[in-house]
């Protein structure tokens, strides 16, 4: 058996990403995030192609789709609240415990949605319940990302943090692939019954996935950073208060550094899907291309995460945002063309390339802005605010702007490009929190140094 001293350094960090414990941690971060995002993206996709007719019938095609997107937005807008709630407990009682609760919460809600009767059966209770359940979903997934990223990052060698933290982000597109393919397969197998009961099958499948995820997640250990915090004798303050008292600047930087990711996601995988389906394209084919886009995201994420450990998070993120600025308008024009092959190109470019380029370094970049004592809260709040505003509002904004005669697609692409340009500025001014290069037994006051550039990986 391998001696523990051979796989951990003096700070308690794993010496490589290939140790048995590190492999369990990376698997847990990846699979746990994949399952939670399976549930979350499943709802997003269903809101584009099913929910308008089931839960908002009678409003007309335009208004019913807008109402469906409103419940979608509610979930995204609830994600910062999830970041606050789970960040508080993740910073106070442990990353692992918070992650287990978020997974159980998400799985339970998804199964309940799969059992929800339509408006034609129970009236206004149906859309009201759907709205409430979507908010709970948002709270759960808002707590997932920060914990999954920190479990990987706080165990990993400092020189491999970018790649390690990316396993949590990569779970997102993996979950999207699974959700999309399961929906597509169900749509094919159930045919005309998909709109009545077939869509429920992927939601009910979540019960099985949650059991698998919990088995994996329960086997990992708490992070060295949190274990050290538990040993400190000073009274712990409310993490959110500390974040907004001392780290407001970092929250704002995290918000705008992340925003492009979620505008890209909202426009290509939610609004774009609805446009393609409304143009008469086959649901299964549209969903299959959506899965191809997510697979591209997954591959690009790992490649760029590894690159960020070599040349720096800041350089890779700035480059990613510049690509978004250049491609925003062309991608939107491809989406509105009404042609399946052009939508396919759009989702590979927007969801696969643009989002993947940003996804690679973002988990480590945002996490490293904050000290361990408030890292779960600070990183989660900044990141989830971006999710709420970016993915939560962009489908609704696009649905409104596309109505502007002649200029609609250019306005949508222009907003996307502007968000990416602002992201360049905020990434450029971000600086990581200084962590001592010795055992983390320092007094808290010694760790309160102002953030300074200190590692090539962040620069």
TIPA-99343 format. One record per residue (C-alpha): residue number from 1; residue in one letter; z, y, x. Coordinates in steps of 0.25 Angstrom, whole numbers. Layout:
residues N
{NUM,A,{Z,Y,X}}
...
END
This chain:
residues 459
{1,X,{0,0,0}}
{2,X,{-3,14,5}}
{3,X,{9,22,9}}
{4,X,{10,35,1}}
{5,X,{11,44,13}}
{6,X,{-4,40,16}}
{7,X,{-9,45,3}}
{8,X,{0,58,1}}
{9,X,{2,69,11}}
{10,X,{15,77,13}}
{11,X,{13,85,1}}
{12,X,{11,73,-8}}
{13,X,{-4,75,-10}}
{14,X,{-13,63,-9}}
{15,X,{-20,62,4}}
{16,X,{-34,59,-2}}
{17,X,{-41,58,-16}}
{18,X,{-42,43,-13}}
{19,X,{-27,39,-13}}
{20,X,{-23,29,-25}}
{21,X,{-14,40,-31}}
{22,X,{-25,51,-30}}
{23,X,{-35,42,-36}}
{24,X,{-26,40,-48}}
{25,X,{-24,55,-49}}
{26,X,{-39,58,-48}}
{27,X,{-42,47,-59}}
{28,X,{-31,52,-68}}
{29,X,{-36,67,-67}}
{30,X,{-50,63,-69}}
{31,X,{-48,53,-80}}
{32,X,{-37,61,-87}}
{33,X,{-46,73,-88}}
{34,X,{-58,65,-92}}
{35,X,{-50,59,-104}}
{36,X,{-45,73,-108}}
{37,X,{-58,80,-107}}
{38,X,{-65,68,-114}}
{39,X,{-56,72,-126}}
{40,X,{-59,87,-124}}
{41,X,{-74,86,-122}}
{42,X,{-75,76,-133}}
{43,X,{-70,87,-142}}
{44,X,{-79,97,-136}}
{45,X,{-92,89,-138}}
{46,X,{-88,84,-152}}
{47,X,{-86,99,-156}}
{48,X,{-101,101,-152}}
{49,X,{-107,90,-160}}
{50,X,{-97,85,-171}}
{51,X,{-85,93,-175}}
{52,X,{-93,105,-181}}
{53,X,{-98,96,-192}}
{54,X,{-85,88,-194}}
{55,X,{-75,98,-193}}
{56,X,{-82,111,-196}}
{57,X,{-92,107,-206}}
{58,X,{-97,118,-216}}
{59,X,{-97,130,-206}}
{60,X,{-112,128,-203}}
{61,X,{-117,123,-189}}
{62,X,{-114,136,-181}}
{63,X,{-100,138,-186}}
{64,X,{-96,124,-186}}
{65,X,{-100,122,-172}}
{66,X,{-93,135,-168}}
{67,X,{-80,130,-176}}
{68,X,{-81,117,-168}}
{69,X,{-82,124,-155}}
{70,X,{-70,133,-159}}
{71,X,{-61,120,-159}}
{72,X,{-67,116,-146}}
{73,X,{-63,130,-141}}
{74,X,{-49,128,-146}}
{75,X,{-47,116,-137}}
{76,X,{-52,124,-125}}
{77,X,{-44,136,-129}}
{78,X,{-31,127,-129}}
{79,X,{-34,122,-115}}
{80,X,{-26,134,-108}}
{81,X,{-14,131,-118}}
{82,X,{-15,116,-113}}
{83,X,{-15,121,-99}}
{84,X,{-3,129,-101}}
{85,X,{5,118,-108}}
{86,X,{1,107,-99}}
{87,X,{2,116,-87}}
{88,X,{16,119,-90}}
{89,X,{20,105,-91}}
{90,X,{11,101,-80}}
{91,X,{18,111,-70}}
{92,X,{32,108,-76}}
{93,X,{32,93,-79}}
{94,X,{20,87,-71}}
{95,X,{5,86,-71}}
{96,X,{5,72,-75}}
{97,X,{14,73,-87}}
{98,X,{5,85,-93}}
{99,X,{-7,77,-91}}
{100,X,{-2,65,-98}}
{101,X,{2,73,-110}}
{102,X,{-12,81,-110}}
{103,X,{-20,68,-110}}
{104,X,{-12,62,-122}}
{105,X,{-13,74,-130}}
{106,X,{-28,75,-128}}
{107,X,{-31,61,-131}}
{108,X,{-22,61,-144}}
{109,X,{-29,74,-149}}
{110,X,{-43,68,-146}}
{111,X,{-40,55,-154}}
{112,X,{-35,64,-166}}
{113,X,{-48,72,-166}}
{114,X,{-56,59,-167}}
{115,X,{-48,55,-179}}
{116,X,{-50,69,-186}}
{117,X,{-56,69,-200}}
{118,X,{-67,79,-202}}
{119,X,{-66,92,-210}}
{120,X,{-73,85,-222}}
{121,X,{-61,76,-223}}
{122,X,{-49,84,-220}}
{123,X,{-54,98,-221}}
{124,X,{-49,110,-213}}
{125,X,{-39,101,-207}}
{126,X,{-49,94,-198}}
{127,X,{-54,107,-190}}
{128,X,{-40,112,-190}}
{129,X,{-35,99,-184}}
{130,X,{-47,98,-174}}
{131,X,{-44,112,-169}}
{132,X,{-29,109,-167}}
{133,X,{-33,96,-160}}
{134,X,{-43,103,-151}}
{135,X,{-32,113,-147}}
{136,X,{-23,101,-143}}
{137,X,{-35,95,-135}}
{138,X,{-36,108,-128}}
{139,X,{-22,109,-124}}
{140,X,{-22,94,-119}}
{141,X,{-34,96,-110}}
{142,X,{-29,110,-105}}
{143,X,{-18,102,-99}}
{144,X,{-26,91,-93}}
{145,X,{-35,98,-83}}
{146,X,{-24,105,-75}}
{147,X,{-15,93,-74}}
{148,X,{-27,83,-70}}
{149,X,{-32,93,-60}}
{150,X,{-18,95,-54}}
{151,X,{-15,80,-53}}
{152,X,{-27,78,-44}}
{153,X,{-26,91,-36}}
{154,X,{-11,91,-33}}
{155,X,{-12,76,-28}}
{156,X,{-24,78,-20}}
{157,X,{-26,82,-5}}
{158,X,{-28,97,-5}}
{159,X,{-42,96,2}}
{160,X,{-47,87,-10}}
{161,X,{-41,95,-22}}
{162,X,{-54,100,-27}}
{163,X,{-59,86,-29}}
{164,X,{-46,80,-34}}
{165,X,{-44,91,-45}}
{166,X,{-59,89,-49}}
{167,X,{-55,75,-54}}
{168,X,{-48,82,-66}}
{169,X,{-60,91,-69}}
{170,X,{-70,80,-67}}
{171,X,{-62,73,-79}}
{172,X,{-68,84,-88}}
{173,X,{-83,80,-87}}
{174,X,{-79,65,-86}}
{175,X,{-72,67,-99}}
{176,X,{-84,75,-105}}
{177,X,{-93,64,-100}}
{178,X,{-85,53,-107}}
{179,X,{-83,61,-120}}
{180,X,{-98,65,-121}}
{181,X,{-103,50,-118}}
{182,X,{-93,45,-128}}
{183,X,{-98,55,-139}}
{184,X,{-112,52,-135}}
{185,X,{-111,37,-136}}
{186,X,{-103,38,-149}}
{187,X,{-114,48,-155}}
{188,X,{-124,37,-151}}
{189,X,{-117,25,-157}}
{190,X,{-112,32,-170}}
{191,X,{-124,39,-173}}
{192,X,{-123,47,-186}}
{193,X,{-109,43,-187}}
{194,X,{-105,51,-175}}
{195,X,{-103,64,-182}}
{196,X,{-93,57,-192}}
{197,X,{-85,47,-184}}
{198,X,{-92,44,-171}}
{199,X,{-87,56,-164}}
{200,X,{-73,51,-166}}
{201,X,{-74,39,-157}}
{202,X,{-74,47,-144}}
{203,X,{-62,55,-148}}
{204,X,{-54,42,-152}}
{205,X,{-58,36,-138}}
{206,X,{-49,46,-132}}
{207,X,{-37,37,-135}}
{208,X,{-42,27,-126}}
{209,X,{-45,37,-115}}
{210,X,{-31,43,-116}}
{211,X,{-24,30,-113}}
{212,X,{-33,27,-101}}
{213,X,{-30,42,-96}}
{214,X,{-15,40,-98}}
{215,X,{-15,27,-90}}
{216,X,{-22,34,-78}}
{217,X,{-14,47,-79}}
{218,X,{0,40,-80}}
{219,X,{-2,34,-66}}
{220,X,{-3,46,-58}}
{221,X,{8,54,-51}}
{222,X,{12,68,-52}}
{223,X,{7,78,-42}}
{224,X,{14,81,-29}}
{225,X,{14,96,-33}}
{226,X,{21,94,-46}}
{227,X,{31,84,-40}}
{228,X,{35,95,-30}}
{229,X,{36,105,-41}}
{230,X,{46,96,-48}}
{231,X,{55,96,-35}}
{232,X,{56,111,-35}}
{233,X,{69,116,-40}}
{234,X,{66,129,-45}}
{235,X,{64,131,-60}}
{236,X,{50,129,-65}}
{237,X,{44,141,-72}}
{238,X,{34,141,-84}}
{239,X,{21,138,-77}}
{240,X,{13,147,-86}}
{241,X,{22,159,-84}}
{242,X,{20,157,-69}}
{243,X,{5,155,-70}}
{244,X,{3,168,-77}}
{245,X,{14,176,-69}}
{246,X,{8,172,-55}}
{247,X,{-5,165,-57}}
{248,X,{-13,173,-67}}
{249,X,{-24,176,-57}}
{250,X,{-26,161,-54}}
{251,X,{-27,158,-69}}
{252,X,{-38,168,-71}}
{253,X,{-45,163,-59}}
{254,X,{-44,149,-64}}
{255,X,{-49,153,-78}}
{256,X,{-62,160,-73}}
{257,X,{-64,150,-62}}
{258,X,{-64,139,-73}}
{259,X,{-71,146,-84}}
{260,X,{-86,142,-80}}
{261,X,{-83,128,-81}}
{262,X,{-79,129,-96}}
{263,X,{-90,138,-100}}
{264,X,{-100,128,-94}}
{265,X,{-93,117,-101}}
{266,X,{-92,124,-115}}
{267,X,{-107,129,-114}}
{268,X,{-113,116,-109}}
{269,X,{-105,105,-115}}
{270,X,{-100,111,-129}}
{271,X,{-109,122,-133}}
{272,X,{-121,116,-126}}
{273,X,{-119,102,-133}}
{274,X,{-119,109,-147}}
{275,X,{-132,117,-144}}
{276,X,{-139,104,-139}}
{277,X,{-134,96,-151}}
{278,X,{-138,108,-161}}
{279,X,{-152,108,-155}}
{280,X,{-154,94,-160}}
{281,X,{-151,86,-147}}
{282,X,{-145,72,-148}}
{283,X,{-130,72,-147}}
{284,X,{-129,60,-138}}
{285,X,{-140,66,-129}}
{286,X,{-133,79,-128}}
{287,X,{-119,72,-125}}
{288,X,{-125,63,-115}}
{289,X,{-130,76,-107}}
{290,X,{-117,82,-109}}
{291,X,{-111,69,-102}}
{292,X,{-121,71,-91}}
{293,X,{-117,85,-89}}
{294,X,{-102,81,-88}}
{295,X,{-106,70,-78}}
{296,X,{-112,81,-69}}
{297,X,{-100,89,-71}}
{298,X,{-91,77,-66}}
{299,X,{-100,75,-54}}
{300,X,{-101,89,-50}}
{301,X,{-86,92,-51}}
{302,X,{-83,81,-41}}
{303,X,{-93,86,-31}}
{304,X,{-89,101,-32}}
{305,X,{-74,97,-32}}
{306,X,{-76,90,-19}}
{307,X,{-85,102,-13}}
{308,X,{-73,111,-17}}
{309,X,{-64,104,-8}}
{310,X,{-74,106,3}}
{311,X,{-79,121,1}}
{312,X,{-69,126,-8}}
{313,X,{-66,128,-23}}
{314,X,{-70,142,-23}}
{315,X,{-83,141,-17}}
{316,X,{-87,129,-26}}
{317,X,{-82,136,-39}}
{318,X,{-90,149,-36}}
{319,X,{-102,141,-33}}
{320,X,{-100,134,-47}}
{321,X,{-99,147,-54}}
{322,X,{-111,153,-48}}
{323,X,{-119,141,-53}}
{324,X,{-114,143,-67}}
{325,X,{-118,158,-67}}
{326,X,{-132,154,-63}}
{327,X,{-134,142,-73}}
{328,X,{-126,148,-85}}
{329,X,{-138,154,-93}}
{330,X,{-148,143,-89}}
{331,X,{-139,132,-94}}
{332,X,{-137,139,-107}}
{333,X,{-152,141,-109}}
{334,X,{-153,126,-107}}
{335,X,{-143,123,-117}}
{336,X,{-149,131,-128}}
{337,X,{-163,126,-126}}
{338,X,{-161,115,-136}}
{339,X,{-167,104,-127}}
{340,X,{-158,92,-123}}
{341,X,{-163,91,-108}}
{342,X,{-160,106,-106}}
{343,X,{-146,104,-112}}
{344,X,{-145,92,-102}}
{345,X,{-148,102,-90}}
{346,X,{-139,112,-96}}
{347,X,{-127,103,-97}}
{348,X,{-129,97,-83}}
{349,X,{-130,111,-77}}
{350,X,{-119,117,-85}}
{351,X,{-109,106,-87}}
{352,X,{-112,98,-75}}
{353,X,{-116,107,-64}}
{354,X,{-109,121,-67}}
{355,X,{-96,115,-73}}
{356,X,{-96,104,-62}}
{357,X,{-97,114,-51}}
{358,X,{-85,122,-57}}
{359,X,{-77,110,-61}}
{360,X,{-77,104,-47}}
{361,X,{-67,114,-40}}
{362,X,{-61,120,-52}}
{363,X,{-49,111,-54}}
{364,X,{-44,113,-39}}
{365,X,{-48,128,-39}}
{366,X,{-40,131,-51}}
{367,X,{-28,122,-48}}
{368,X,{-26,128,-34}}
{369,X,{-25,142,-40}}
{370,X,{-11,139,-44}}
{371,X,{2,133,-37}}
{372,X,{7,119,-41}}
{373,X,{19,124,-49}}
{374,X,{9,131,-60}}
{375,X,{-4,124,-56}}
{376,X,{-5,116,-69}}
{377,X,{-3,128,-78}}
{378,X,{-11,138,-70}}
{379,X,{-23,129,-67}}
{380,X,{-23,124,-82}}
{381,X,{-22,138,-88}}
{382,X,{-33,144,-80}}
{383,X,{-42,132,-81}}
{384,X,{-40,130,-96}}
{385,X,{-42,145,-99}}
{386,X,{-56,143,-94}}
{387,X,{-58,131,-102}}
{388,X,{-53,138,-115}}
{389,X,{-62,150,-113}}
{390,X,{-74,143,-106}}
{391,X,{-76,130,-114}}
{392,X,{-68,134,-126}}
{393,X,{-76,147,-129}}
{394,X,{-90,145,-123}}
{395,X,{-96,136,-134}}
{396,X,{-91,146,-144}}
{397,X,{-97,158,-136}}
{398,X,{-110,151,-134}}
{399,X,{-111,147,-148}}
{400,X,{-110,162,-152}}
{401,X,{-118,168,-140}}
{402,X,{-130,158,-143}}
{403,X,{-132,165,-156}}
{404,X,{-136,178,-149}}
{405,X,{-151,178,-151}}
{406,X,{-159,176,-138}}
{407,X,{-147,179,-129}}
{408,X,{-138,168,-133}}
{409,X,{-140,158,-121}}
{410,X,{-140,169,-111}}
{411,X,{-127,175,-116}}
{412,X,{-120,161,-115}}
{413,X,{-126,159,-101}}
{414,X,{-122,173,-97}}
{415,X,{-107,171,-102}}
{416,X,{-107,158,-94}}
{417,X,{-112,164,-81}}
{418,X,{-103,176,-83}}
{419,X,{-91,166,-84}}
{420,X,{-96,159,-71}}
{421,X,{-98,172,-64}}
{422,X,{-83,176,-67}}
{423,X,{-79,163,-62}}
{424,X,{-85,166,-48}}
{425,X,{-76,178,-47}}
{426,X,{-63,171,-51}}
{427,X,{-66,159,-42}}
{428,X,{-68,168,-30}}
{429,X,{-55,175,-32}}
{430,X,{-47,163,-34}}
{431,X,{-37,159,-23}}
{432,X,{-28,146,-23}}
{433,X,{-13,145,-23}}
{434,X,{-8,142,-9}}
{435,X,{-1,129,-8}}
{436,X,{7,126,5}}
{437,X,{1,116,15}}
{438,X,{15,109,16}}
{439,X,{24,100,7}}
{440,X,{25,107,-7}}
{441,X,{40,109,-6}}
{442,X,{39,124,-4}}
{443,X,{47,133,-13}}
{444,X,{40,138,-24}}
{445,X,{41,152,-19}}
{446,X,{34,148,-6}}
{447,X,{22,143,-15}}
{448,X,{20,157,-22}}
{449,X,{11,163,-11}}
{450,X,{-1,170,-17}}
{451,X,{-13,162,-18}}
{452,X,{-22,163,-6}}
{453,X,{-34,156,-1}}
{454,X,{-29,144,7}}
{455,X,{-39,132,5}}
{456,X,{-53,131,8}}
{457,X,{-55,122,-5}}
{458,X,{-51,134,-14}}
{459,X,{-60,143,-7}}
END
